[in-house]
Amino acid sequence: MFGLKINDLNMRSIMDVIKKYNCFSYIVTPNVQHIVELSKNDYYCSCYKQASLTLCDSRIVQLISILLGDKIKNVVPGSDLTRYMFESFTGSERIMVVGPSIDDIEKLRETYSLKYLYHYQPPMGFINKKNEIEKTIEAILEVKPEYLFLAVGFPRQEILAYILKERSDFKCVAFCIGASIDFITGKQSRAPLCWQKWRLEWLYRFIHDPRRLFRRYFIDTWSLVPLIISEFRKGK
């Protein structure tokens, strides 16, 4: 769909696949916003296509797949995958989180009894400064984590993952997770399950943060319409 190969896997299958990786690999979770932006930027698209797994993050994207006649069965929101991963850790893994505050990291460490949890918080706008990108990359390469959670938002986290794959020679699974840590620590709340099942999680988020999300949901999203029409014609 939209130039992306979606890996239609449930959580258990994802874990089975992850265990087989023997080099630096990363996972992306496209939603509607990502698809719109990828259609406008070839570099972002290249970063996405180098991912080892591409999982459907959005029930709206799932609905579009149904309309196009090739239903995605498994929706795996980044926040669900992140929580699942942290709940599966035994405490002995080398884990690194890039993005959140030190308070968030301490809460994760305490909640999941993580002995080897490392952290780096790049400054705002770091992705536009080569020296700050290098500092972030160097911090990660110094730790060489087994599991890396990039929580700096799209497309910054995907760009970092792409660069790391080019430059890393150690085994690691990286997850591009956006604001997922906020849901785990309680900074943000997920929509109730009924809202999720009715494909209205976006509306729940908009109600709680209308100023930030108005443009994304009610202006930018319209760019998806011609993309859907183009996909439909390809199918025909």
HELIX and SHEET records of a PDB file:
HELIX    1   1 MET A   11  LYS A   19  1                                   9    
HELIX    2   2 VAL A   32  LEU A   38  1                                   7    
HELIX    3   3 ASP A   42  LYS A   49  1                                   8    
HELIX    4   4 ARG A   59  LEU A   67  1                                   9    
HELIX    5   5 GLY A   78  SER A   88  1                                  11    
HELIX    6   6 ILE A  102  TYR A  112  1                                  11    
HELIX    7   7 PHE A  126  ASN A  128  5                                   3    
HELIX    8   8 LYS A  130  VAL A  143  1                                  14    
HELIX    9   9 ARG A  156  ARG A  167  1                                  12    
HELIX   10  10 SER A  180  THR A  185  1                                   6    
HELIX   11  11 LEU A  193  LYS A  197  1                                   5    
HELIX   12  12 GLU A  201  HIS A  208  1                                   8    
HELIX   13  13 PRO A  210  PHE A  218  1                                   9    
HELIX   14  14 ASP A  220  SER A  223  5                                   4    
HELIX   15  15 LEU A  224  GLY A  235  1                                  12    
SHEET    1   A 6 LEU A  53  THR A  54  0                                        
SHEET    2   A 6 PHE A  24  VAL A  28  1                                        
SHEET    3   A 6 CYS A 172  CYS A 176  1                                        
SHEET    4   A 6 TYR A 147  LEU A 150  1                                        
SHEET    5   A 6 ILE A  95  VAL A  98  1                                        
SHEET    6   A 6 LEU A 117  TYR A 120  1                                        
END                                                                             
